[in-house]
Amino acid sequence: MQPTKNDLLYAADFKIIGQSDNCTIYEMSEGKNTGRITSYEVFPGIRLTYNDFHIGKCPEHVFLQKDIMEINHCREGRFECEFMDGVYTYLSTGDLAVNKIISNQVINATFPSEHYHGVSIIIDLEQAAKMISTILSDISIDLYFLRDKLCANNRCFVMRATDSIQHIFSELYTIPDSVKPGYFKLKVMELLLFLSVIEMPEQFEKRPYFQKSQVNKVKKMKTFLTQNITRHITLGALSVKYNMSINAMNSCFKAVYGMSIYTYVRMYRMQVAATMLLTTRNSVTIIAGNVGYENASKFASAFRTVMKVSPSEYRKIY
């Protein structure tokens, strides 16, 4: 399908690979890794996008200084946001975030685990506000009031999804293509109505923010650990090497990568071992040593915990 227009939602590193009257599909690639956004116009001024990424880079919006409110739901993975004041925060699986783009601009966003699936609702307030009052006469949704309530003091509103919000978004991930246009309208209105009536600050979850210096140290730490998987490195040694307290180190690492340092290292070792099982003829004992285990039975136990099957079963199955 040849694109008929570029609606200027994303920067030049994205290309349009498909387009119809109300849907545009964007794709970006970096080596073998790809990211795709499928964007639907639901109402004038309101777009719903499916975000599917197996890449670390996050798309850069091009909103031409419009007054934009963005609602994000994270289905899988992690979403890192660096704000203009130099602090970072993170969305994890099940989280809902609302942000106003211009006054609380995200200057850099990434997917630290290179794996992310979610939905965004992008609202051009000026255009959408003119339209939304005409949809249902007995339902009042004031988009500017909603923005100011959720994003007061230029904060990014973050909450763990309630059962109600989870229900709204879970159905968006399973809806058949044939009924999407009408169903999107119902779900967007349902979400906006729900957000309009939630009580503040009870629903507001104050997320920890991390300084850029902390985040950079933790990312260097992750690289160091993955490049030295045969070594057994203590938290104390990492604390000294990167000049961070153990508590701050643990807190920041878990925020960035979604798990503790030890859990991440074990997960990474098992992923490397799984690749070795499929691409070499080495014995389980040799592979265990290659990922830092002197004892093959301890390696097999750890592998089963992470991969749900034993190393020999994994090799046989896959």
Secondary structure, DSSP 8 states (H G I E B T S, - for coil): ---------B-TT-EEEEE-SSEEEEEEEETTEEEEEEEEEEETTEEEEEEEESSSB---B--TT--EEEEEEEEEE-EEEEETTSEEEEE-TTEEEEEETTTT-EEEEE-TTS-EEEEEEEEEHHHHHHHHTTT-TT----HHHHHHHHTGGG--EEEE--HHHHHHHHHHTT--GGGHHHHHHHHHHHHHHHHHH--TTTT------EEHHHHHHHHHHHHHHHT-TTS---HHHHHHHHT--HHHHHHHHHHHHSS-HHHHHHHHHHHHHHHHHHH----HHHHHHHTT-S-HHHHHHHHHHHHSS-HHHHHHH-
